[in-house]
Amino acid sequence: MTDYKEIKTFDELLEKEHGKIGTDSRNEYEENAQMFIVSEMLKEARKSANLTQEQLALKAGTKKSYISKIENAKGNIQLSTLIRIFEKGLNKKIGLTFL
């Protein structure tokens, strides 16, 4: 069982559970976390627009199965397709921030 008594910050917890920044396990965790965020943003935007996955796919020029994959945080997303889904399908702009 992992000892959490000495952990005082969320960053310390992340390091304990997923390794130091730059390690394979931490990179995988960060990637999955980002994918989850994108999936939730898309799902919320689609529902706010009162669109089904099929309707959004048709407007964005993709397939319902692709929208479903993104919303379920599965598979690989091409940035160009994600931008097209938000811009053409949902009439939203995407901004990127690099840290």
N, CA, C and O atoms as CSV, one atom per row, in Angstrom:
chain,resi,resn,atom,element,x,y,z
A,1,MET,N,N,0.841,-1.184,0.000
A,1,MET,CA,C,0.000,0.000,0.000
A,1,MET,C,C,0.885,1.246,0.000
A,1,MET,O,O,1.876,1.312,0.727
A,2,THR,N,N,0.526,2.214,-0.806
A,2,THR,CA,C,1.303,3.440,-0.935
A,2,THR,C,C,1.067,4.345,0.273
A,2,THR,O,O,-0.059,4.494,0.747
A,3,ASP,N,N,2.156,4.946,0.757
A,3,ASP,CA,C,2.100,5.845,1.910
A,3,ASP,C,C,1.950,7.284,1.419
A,3,ASP,O,O,2.795,7.786,0.678
A,4,TYR,N,N,0.874,7.937,1.834
A,4,TYR,CA,C,0.587,9.295,1.385
A,4,TYR,C,C,0.767,10.329,2.495
A,4,TYR,O,O,0.418,11.493,2.302
A,5,LYS,N,N,1.295,9.939,3.636
A,5,LYS,CA,C,1.400,10.849,4.782
A,5,LYS,C,C,2.226,12.094,4.489
A,5,LYS,O,O,1.905,13.183,4.965
A,6,GLU,N,N,3.285,11.936,3.711
A,6,GLU,CA,C,4.200,13.055,3.454
A,6,GLU,C,C,3.752,13.945,2.287
A,6,GLU,O,O,4.362,14.987,2.046
A,7,ILE,N,N,2.714,13.557,1.570
A,7,ILE,CA,C,2.273,14.319,0.400
A,7,ILE,C,C,1.456,15.520,0.848
A,7,ILE,O,O,0.500,15.401,1.614
A,8,LYS,N,N,1.870,16.700,0.336
A,8,LYS,CA,C,1.202,17.937,0.737
A,8,LYS,C,C,0.597,18.696,-0.439
A,8,LYS,O,O,-0.242,19.574,-0.233
A,9,THR,N,N,1.003,18.379,-1.663
A,9,THR,CA,C,0.484,19.106,-2.828
A,9,THR,C,C,0.012,18.116,-3.891
A,9,THR,O,O,0.360,16.936,-3.870
A,10,PHE,N,N,-0.786,18.631,-4.812
A,10,PHE,CA,C,-1.264,17.810,-5.916
A,10,PHE,C,C,-0.098,17.379,-6.800
A,10,PHE,O,O,-0.082,16.251,-7.294
A,11,ASP,N,N,0.869,18.256,-7.003
A,11,ASP,CA,C,2.051,17.907,-7.811
A,11,ASP,C,C,2.819,16.742,-7.191
A,11,ASP,O,O,3.303,15.861,-7.901
A,12,GLU,N,N,2.927,16.744,-5.882
A,12,GLU,CA,C,3.604,15.630,-5.194
A,12,GLU,C,C,2.818,14.333,-5.377
A,12,GLU,O,O,3.408,13.268,-5.555
A,13,LEU,N,N,1.510,14.421,-5.333
A,13,LEU,CA,C,0.665,13.245,-5.548
A,13,LEU,C,C,0.839,12.709,-6.968
A,13,LEU,O,O,0.981,11.503,-7.170
A,14,LEU,N,N,0.827,13.610,-7.948
A,14,LEU,CA,C,1.038,13.194,-9.337
A,14,LEU,C,C,2.377,12.487,-9.501
A,14,LEU,O,O,2.467,11.449,-10.158
A,15,GLU,N,N,3.405,13.052,-8.905
A,15,GLU,CA,C,4.736,12.456,-9.008
A,15,GLU,C,C,4.763,11.076,-8.355
A,15,GLU,O,O,5.364,10.143,-8.887
A,16,LYS,N,N,4.117,10.954,-7.218
A,16,LYS,CA,C,4.090,9.666,-6.509
A,16,LYS,C,C,3.340,8.613,-7.323
A,16,LYS,O,O,3.776,7.465,-7.412
A,17,GLU,N,N,2.216,9.003,-7.912
A,17,GLU,CA,C,1.364,8.062,-8.636
A,17,GLU,C,C,1.837,7.791,-10.066
A,17,GLU,O,O,1.704,6.671,-10.560
A,18,HIS,N,N,2.388,8.811,-10.735
A,18,HIS,CA,C,2.669,8.695,-12.168
A,18,HIS,C,C,4.113,8.979,-12.560
A,18,HIS,O,O,4.453,8.931,-13.742
A,19,GLY,N,N,4.946,9.268,-11.605
A,19,GLY,CA,C,6.354,9.505,-11.894
A,19,GLY,C,C,6.672,10.966,-12.125
A,19,GLY,O,O,5.786,11.821,-12.160
A,20,LYS,N,N,7.949,11.230,-12.282
A,20,LYS,CA,C,8.424,12.602,-12.501
A,20,LYS,C,C,8.069,13.069,-13.906
A,20,LYS,O,O,7.879,12.260,-14.813
A,21,ILE,N,N,7.983,14.385,-14.072
A,21,ILE,CA,C,7.731,14.975,-15.379
A,21,ILE,C,C,8.809,14.499,-16.344
A,21,ILE,O,O,10.000,14.531,-16.035
A,22,GLY,N,N,8.368,14.058,-17.515
A,22,GLY,CA,C,9.307,13.596,-18.537
A,22,GLY,C,C,9.455,12.084,-18.606
A,22,GLY,O,O,9.984,11.554,-19.583
A,23,THR,N,N,8.986,11.381,-17.567
A,23,THR,CA,C,9.068,9.921,-17.624
A,23,THR,C,C,7.928,9.391,-18.496
A,23,THR,O,O,6.920,10.069,-18.696
A,24,ASP,N,N,8.098,8.182,-19.008
A,24,ASP,CA,C,7.080,7.593,-19.880
A,24,ASP,C,C,5.727,7.497,-19.184
A,24,ASP,O,O,4.697,7.810,-19.782
A,25,SER,N,N,5.726,7.064,-17.919
A,25,SER,CA,C,4.451,6.898,-17.215
A,25,SER,C,C,3.758,8.243,-16.981
A,25,SER,O,O,2.533,8.329,-17.069
A,26,ARG,N,N,4.515,9.273,-16.689
A,26,ARG,CA,C,3.925,10.603,-16.474
A,26,ARG,C,C,3.424,11.181,-17.797
A,26,ARG,O,O,2.354,11.787,-17.847
A,27,ASN,N,N,4.195,10.992,-18.861
A,27,ASN,CA,C,3.765,11.472,-20.172
A,27,ASN,C,C,2.459,10.812,-20.598
A,27,ASN,O,O,1.572,11.469,-21.144
A,28,GLU,N,N,2.345,9.515,-20.348
A,28,GLU,CA,C,1.116,8.799,-20.691
A,28,GLU,C,C,-0.067,9.336,-19.886
A,28,GLU,O,O,-1.156,9.533,-20.424
A,29,TYR,N,N,0.158,9.570,-18.595
A,29,TYR,CA,C,-0.898,10.128,-17.750
A,29,TYR,C,C,-1.334,11.504,-18.269
A,29,TYR,O,O,-2.529,11.772,-18.389
A,30,GLU,N,N,-0.379,12.360,-18.571
A,30,GLU,CA,C,-0.680,13.715,-19.045
A,30,GLU,C,C,-1.449,13.673,-20.367
A,30,GLU,O,O,-2.396,14.435,-20.565
A,31,GLU,N,N,-1.039,12.783,-21.263
A,31,GLU,CA,C,-1.712,12.627,-22.549
A,31,GLU,C,C,-3.168,12.207,-22.345
A,31,GLU,O,O,-4.078,12.765,-22.958
A,32,ASN,N,N,-3.372,11.224,-21.482
A,32,ASN,CA,C,-4.731,10.753,-21.209
A,32,ASN,C,C,-5.582,11.839,-20.552
A,32,ASN,O,O,-6.771,11.963,-20.847
A,33,ALA,N,N,-4.979,12.615,-19.673
A,33,ALA,CA,C,-5.708,13.700,-19.017
A,33,ALA,C,C,-6.134,14.753,-20.029
A,33,ALA,O,O,-7.264,15.238,-19.980
A,34,GLN,N,N,-5.238,15.112,-20.948
A,34,GLN,CA,C,-5.571,16.095,-21.979
A,34,GLN,C,C,-6.664,15.567,-22.905
A,34,GLN,O,O,-7.569,16.308,-23.288
A,35,MET,N,N,-6.578,14.297,-23.261
A,35,MET,CA,C,-7.589,13.689,-24.121
A,35,MET,C,C,-8.948,13.714,-23.437
A,35,MET,O,O,-9.963,13.973,-24.084
A,36,PHE,N,N,-8.976,13.446,-22.133
A,36,PHE,CA,C,-10.230,13.492,-21.386
A,36,PHE,C,C,-10.819,14.902,-21.417
A,36,PHE,O,O,-12.024,15.062,-21.612
A,37,ILE,N,N,-9.992,15.914,-21.228
A,37,ILE,CA,C,-10.455,17.303,-21.243
A,37,ILE,C,C,-11.056,17.652,-22.601
A,37,ILE,O,O,-12.138,18.235,-22.673
A,38,VAL,N,N,-10.356,17.296,-23.677
A,38,VAL,CA,C,-10.860,17.569,-25.027
A,38,VAL,C,C,-12.189,16.849,-25.244
A,38,VAL,O,O,-13.124,17.421,-25.804
A,39,SER,N,N,-12.269,15.601,-24.803
A,39,SER,CA,C,-13.501,14.829,-25.002
A,39,SER,C,C,-14.680,15.482,-24.285
A,39,SER,O,O,-15.777,15.556,-24.837
A,40,GLU,N,N,-14.462,15.951,-23.067
A,40,GLU,CA,C,-15.534,16.591,-22.311
A,40,GLU,C,C,-15.930,17.930,-22.917
A,40,GLU,O,O,-17.108,18.290,-22.921
A,41,MET,N,N,-14.950,18.668,-23.428
A,41,MET,CA,C,-15.251,19.950,-24.069
A,41,MET,C,C,-16.108,19.731,-25.310
A,41,MET,O,O,-17.085,20.446,-25.530
A,42,LEU,N,N,-15.743,18.745,-26.117
A,42,LEU,CA,C,-16.508,18.465,-27.331
A,42,LEU,C,C,-17.925,18.013,-26.979
A,42,LEU,O,O,-18.897,18.485,-27.568
A,43,LYS,N,N,-18.032,17.119,-26.038
A,43,LYS,CA,C,-19.347,16.605,-25.632
A,43,LYS,C,C,-20.248,17.744,-25.156
A,43,LYS,O,O,-21.412,17.830,-25.547
A,44,GLU,N,N,-19.703,18.613,-24.313
A,44,GLU,CA,C,-20.475,19.735,-23.784
A,44,GLU,C,C,-20.883,20.700,-24.899
A,44,GLU,O,O,-22.028,21.151,-24.939
A,45,ALA,N,N,-19.958,21.016,-25.797
A,45,ALA,CA,C,-20.261,21.934,-26.900
A,45,ALA,C,C,-21.323,21.341,-27.819
A,45,ALA,O,O,-22.219,22.054,-28.269
A,46,ARG,N,N,-21.232,20.049,-28.099
A,46,ARG,CA,C,-22.217,19.392,-28.972
A,46,ARG,C,C,-23.594,19.410,-28.320
A,46,ARG,O,O,-24.590,19.713,-28.977
A,47,LYS,N,N,-23.654,19.090,-27.042
A,47,LYS,CA,C,-24.939,19.077,-26.347
A,47,LYS,C,C,-25.529,20.484,-26.244
A,47,LYS,O,O,-26.744,20.653,-26.356
A,48,SER,N,N,-24.687,21.486,-26.033
A,48,SER,CA,C,-25.154,22.877,-25.967
A,48,SER,C,C,-25.728,23.325,-27.304
A,48,SER,O,O,-26.634,24.157,-27.358
A,49,ALA,N,N,-25.187,22.760,-28.383
A,49,ALA,CA,C,-25.674,23.086,-29.727
A,49,ALA,C,C,-26.887,22.233,-30.104
A,49,ALA,O,O,-27.414,22.355,-31.209
A,50,ASN,N,N,-27.327,21.374,-29.189
A,50,ASN,CA,C,-28.459,20.480,-29.430
A,50,ASN,C,C,-28.273,19.618,-30.675
A,50,ASN,O,O,-29.188,19.459,-31.482
A,51,LEU,N,N,-27.072,19.067,-30.812
A,51,LEU,CA,C,-26.765,18.202,-31.943
A,51,LEU,C,C,-26.503,16.781,-31.463
A,51,LEU,O,O,-25.959,16.566,-30.380
A,52,THR,N,N,-26.894,15.828,-32.277
A,52,THR,CA,C,-26.494,14.448,-32.017
A,52,THR,C,C,-25.084,14.266,-32.566
A,52,THR,O,O,-24.579,15.120,-33.295
A,53,GLN,N,N,-24.462,13.167,-32.217
A,53,GLN,CA,C,-23.141,12.876,-32.779
A,53,GLN,C,C,-23.229,12.777,-34.297
A,53,GLN,O,O,-22.335,13.241,-35.005
A,54,GLU,N,N,-24.291,12.182,-34.789
A,54,GLU,CA,C,-24.467,12.022,-36.231
A,54,GLU,C,C,-24.631,13.369,-36.932
A,54,GLU,O,O,-24.049,13.594,-37.993
A,55,GLN,N,N,-25.422,14.259,-36.341
A,55,GLN,CA,C,-25.611,15.589,-36.925
A,55,GLN,C,C,-24.299,16.366,-36.947
A,55,GLN,O,O,-23.974,17.012,-37.943
A,56,LEU,N,N,-23.552,16.304,-35.858
A,56,LEU,CA,C,-22.266,16.997,-35.796
A,56,LEU,C,C,-21.303,16.438,-36.830
A,56,LEU,O,O,-20.612,17.196,-37.511
A,57,ALA,N,N,-21.254,15.133,-36.950
A,57,ALA,CA,C,-20.369,14.499,-37.929
A,57,ALA,C,C,-20.707,14.964,-39.340
A,57,ALA,O,O,-19.811,15.260,-40.130
A,58,LEU,N,N,-21.979,15.027,-39.656
A,58,LEU,CA,C,-22.410,15.460,-40.987
A,58,LEU,C,C,-21.984,16.902,-41.258
A,58,LEU,O,O,-21.475,17.205,-42.337
A,59,LYS,N,N,-22.190,17.789,-40.287
A,59,LYS,CA,C,-21.803,19.193,-40.444
A,59,LYS,C,C,-20.290,19.363,-40.561
A,59,LYS,O,O,-19.816,20.248,-41.274
A,60,ALA,N,N,-19.535,18.518,-39.864
A,60,ALA,CA,C,-18.074,18.643,-39.826
A,60,ALA,C,C,-17.379,17.834,-40.917
A,60,ALA,O,O,-16.167,17.947,-41.102
A,61,GLY,N,N,-18.135,17.029,-41.627
A,61,GLY,CA,C,-17.541,16.238,-42.695
A,61,GLY,C,C,-16.729,15.054,-42.190
A,61,GLY,O,O,-15.687,14.717,-42.752
A,62,THR,N,N,-17.212,14.436,-41.138
A,62,THR,CA,C,-16.541,13.255,-40.601
A,62,THR,C,C,-17.593,12.200,-40.294
A,62,THR,O,O,-18.744,12.333,-40.709
A,63,LYS,N,N,-17.213,11.167,-39.580
A,63,LYS,CA,C,-18.144,10.081,-39.268
A,63,LYS,C,C,-18.590,10.140,-37.813
A,63,LYS,O,O,-17.868,10.627,-36.943
A,64,LYS,N,N,-19.790,9.635,-37.570
A,64,LYS,CA,C,-20.315,9.557,-36.213
A,64,LYS,C,C,-19.372,8.764,-35.316
A,64,LYS,O,O,-19.170,9.122,-34.155
A,65,SER,N,N,-18.796,7.694,-35.846
A,65,SER,CA,C,-17.895,6.858,-35.041
A,65,SER,C,C,-16.666,7.646,-34.595
A,65,SER,O,O,-16.132,7.401,-33.513
A,66,TYR,N,N,-16.214,8.593,-35.422
A,66,TYR,CA,C,-15.061,9.424,-35.053
A,66,TYR,C,C,-15.435,10.372,-33.914
A,66,TYR,O,O,-14.666,10.553,-32.969
A,67,ILE,N,N,-16.624,10.977,-34.012
A,67,ILE,CA,C,-17.106,11.862,-32.941
A,67,ILE,C,C,-17.220,11.061,-31.646
A,67,ILE,O,O,-16.812,11.533,-30.585
A,68,SER,N,N,-17.766,9.864,-31.730
A,68,SER,CA,C,-17.913,9.002,-30.556
A,68,SER,C,C,-16.561,8.662,-29.942
A,68,SER,O,O,-16.408,8.689,-28.720
A,69,LYS,N,N,-15.581,8.343,-30.779
A,69,LYS,CA,C,-14.234,8.038,-30.272
A,69,LYS,C,C,-13.663,9.215,-29.493
A,69,LYS,O,O,-13.102,9.047,-28.410
A,70,ILE,N,N,-13.812,10.402,-30.058
A,70,ILE,CA,C,-13.280,11.588,-29.382
A,70,ILE,C,C,-14.010,11.812,-28.053
A,70,ILE,O,O,-13.377,12.054,-27.025
A,71,GLU,N,N,-15.329,11.732,-28.081
A,71,GLU,CA,C,-16.111,11.974,-26.866
A,71,GLU,C,C,-15.851,10.926,-25.787
A,71,GLU,O,O,-16.087,11.183,-24.607
A,72,ASN,N,N,-15.374,9.769,-26.174
A,72,ASN,CA,C,-15.058,8.718,-25.207
A,72,ASN,C,C,-13.563,8.627,-24.924
A,72,ASN,O,O,-13.092,7.662,-24.320
A,73,ALA,N,N,-12.820,9.647,-25.368
A,73,ALA,CA,C,-11.375,9.750,-25.133
A,73,ALA,C,C,-10.625,8.510,-25.610
A,73,ALA,O,O,-9.718,8.018,-24.939
A,74,LYS,N,N,-11.020,8.019,-26.777
A,74,LYS,CA,C,-10.371,6.847,-27.367
A,74,LYS,C,C,-9.722,7.257,-28.691
A,74,LYS,O,O,-10.167,8.190,-29.359
A,75,GLY,N,N,-8.680,6.549,-29.042
A,75,GLY,CA,C,-8.069,6.764,-30.353
A,75,GLY,C,C,-7.221,8.013,-30.438
A,75,GLY,O,O,-6.995,8.712,-29.451
A,76,ASN,N,N,-6.768,8.265,-31.624
A,76,ASN,CA,C,-5.899,9.392,-31.926
A,76,ASN,C,C,-6.693,10.474,-32.643
A,76,ASN,O,O,-7.492,10.168,-33.529
A,77,ILE,N,N,-6.487,11.716,-32.279
A,77,ILE,CA,C,-7.193,12.825,-32.916
A,77,ILE,C,C,-6.204,13.628,-33.740
A,77,ILE,O,O,-5.139,14.007,-33.253
A,78,GLN,N,N,-6.559,13.885,-34.983
A,78,GLN,CA,C,-5.754,14.809,-35.779
A,78,GLN,C,C,-6.216,16.221,-35.454
A,78,GLN,O,O,-7.414,16.498,-35.411
A,79,LEU,N,N,-5.269,17.100,-35.227
A,79,LEU,CA,C,-5.596,18.479,-34.869
A,79,LEU,C,C,-6.461,19.137,-35.938
A,79,LEU,O,O,-7.414,19.846,-35.616
A,80,SER,N,N,-6.135,18.905,-37.206
A,80,SER,CA,C,-6.908,19.523,-38.287
A,80,SER,C,C,-8.371,19.070,-38.252
A,80,SER,O,O,-9.274,19.863,-38.520
A,81,THR,N,N,-8.603,17.812,-37.927
A,81,THR,CA,C,-9.972,17.301,-37.845
A,81,THR,C,C,-10.686,17.872,-36.632
A,81,THR,O,O,-11.862,18.228,-36.712
A,82,LEU,N,N,-9.992,17.959,-35.521
A,82,LEU,CA,C,-10.592,18.536,-34.317
A,82,LEU,C,C,-10.992,19.989,-34.560
A,82,LEU,O,O,-12.075,20.413,-34.158
A,83,ILE,N,N,-10.132,20.737,-35.207
A,83,ILE,CA,C,-10.441,22.132,-35.529
A,83,ILE,C,C,-11.664,22.197,-36.441
A,83,ILE,O,O,-12.553,23.022,-36.227
A,84,ARG,N,N,-11.717,21.340,-37.451
A,84,ARG,CA,C,-12.855,21.321,-38.376
A,84,ARG,C,C,-14.152,20.985,-37.635
A,84,ARG,O,O,-15.193,21.583,-37.907
A,85,ILE,N,N,-14.094,20.037,-36.706
A,85,ILE,CA,C,-15.292,19.664,-35.942
A,85,ILE,C,C,-15.805,20.855,-35.144
A,85,ILE,O,O,-17.006,21.127,-35.137
A,86,PHE,N,N,-14.902,21.569,-34.471
A,86,PHE,CA,C,-15.337,22.721,-33.677
A,86,PHE,C,C,-15.755,23.896,-34.557
A,86,PHE,O,O,-16.765,24.548,-34.290
A,87,GLU,N,N,-14.975,24.168,-35.609
A,87,GLU,CA,C,-15.270,25.353,-36.420
A,87,GLU,C,C,-16.439,25.150,-37.369
A,87,GLU,O,O,-17.347,25.980,-37.403
A,88,LYS,N,N,-16.441,24.082,-38.133
A,88,LYS,CA,C,-17.528,23.851,-39.093
A,88,LYS,C,C,-18.745,23.224,-38.438
A,88,LYS,O,O,-19.881,23.591,-38.739
A,89,GLY,N,N,-18.506,22.279,-37.542
A,89,GLY,CA,C,-19.623,21.568,-36.934
A,89,GLY,C,C,-20.318,22.338,-35.829
A,89,GLY,O,O,-21.534,22.238,-35.666
A,90,LEU,N,N,-19.548,23.111,-35.065
A,90,LEU,CA,C,-20.106,23.798,-33.894
A,90,LEU,C,C,-20.007,25.315,-33.973
A,90,LEU,O,O,-20.479,26.016,-33.078
A,91,ASN,N,N,-19.396,25.827,-35.040
A,91,ASN,CA,C,-19.215,27.274,-35.209
A,91,ASN,C,C,-18.471,27.890,-34.022
A,91,ASN,O,O,-18.834,28.958,-33.530
A,92,LYS,N,N,-17.427,27.195,-33.577
A,92,LYS,CA,C,-16.594,27.650,-32.461
A,92,LYS,C,C,-15.152,27.753,-32.937
A,92,LYS,O,O,-14.738,27.036,-33.848
A,93,LYS,N,N,-14.403,28.634,-32.327
A,93,LYS,CA,C,-12.971,28.764,-32.616
A,93,LYS,C,C,-12.168,28.036,-31.545
A,93,LYS,O,O,-12.567,27.974,-30.382
A,94,ILE,N,N,-11.040,27.490,-31.957
A,94,ILE,CA,C,-10.139,26.819,-31.011
A,94,ILE,C,C,-8.903,27.684,-30.838
A,94,ILE,O,O,-8.338,28.172,-31.817
A,95,GLY,N,N,-8.485,27.872,-29.600
A,95,GLY,CA,C,-7.240,28.552,-29.297
A,95,GLY,C,C,-6.277,27.561,-28.652
A,95,GLY,O,O,-6.688,26.735,-27.837
A,96,LEU,N,N,-5.028,27.639,-29.005
A,96,LEU,CA,C,-4.019,26.754,-28.428
A,96,LEU,C,C,-3.053,27.560,-27.595
A,96,LEU,O,O,-2.679,28.676,-27.956
A,97,THR,N,N,-2.654,26.991,-26.482
A,97,THR,CA,C,-1.650,27.607,-25.620
A,97,THR,C,C,-0.525,26.611,-25.409
A,97,THR,O,O,-0.770,25.457,-25.058
A,98,PHE,N,N,0.688,27.043,-25.617
A,98,PHE,CA,C,1.841,26.192,-25.395
A,98,PHE,C,C,2.570,26.674,-24.150
A,98,PHE,O,O,2.907,27.852,-24.029
A,99,LEU,N,N,2.803,25.763,-23.241
A,99,LEU,CA,C,3.453,26.130,-21.981
A,99,LEU,C,C,4.868,25.626,-21.954
A,99,LEU,O,O,5.580,25.837,-20.972
